[in-house]
């Protein structure tokens, strides 16, 4: 069965322990996507997002699978949602850095004559 089979078994075992583990469904989605099993991949990605709508990378994964299925309109919606989330995160990080910026005393000192 190989590495893919081992990975699938591990994800399935994780889901037996916790059927609400979004990361295991996403892992199966990525595995099926890699194997070109795109319909099952999409189902797993959908399940991950139903469990955890804010799942990190979930909308990107779903968008990529939709793109491979030739469903460009739906894919563009998912990928736009991903881009919006990333932009929001970057804006928050920039704001935080600006608020916490400590001036360099060497740069603020008056030059000596």
C-alpha angles and dihedrals in degrees: 000000000000132000096325090053091048091049093049091049091050093050091047091049089051090052091051088057094043119011090189096061103126093186091060091052089048090049090054090047091054091046093050091045090054089050091049091244089137102166093053088043091055092048091053092047090049091051092050090052093046089055095042115014091185093050108151108255094358096120091045091052092048091047093052092049091048089050090053089050089055093247094132098164094054090042092054090054091053094044091048089053089052092050092049091052091049092048090051092050092049092049091052092049092050092049091049092050091049093050093048097042112131114205116239106243090212091061096045097048118105113250116256116243 
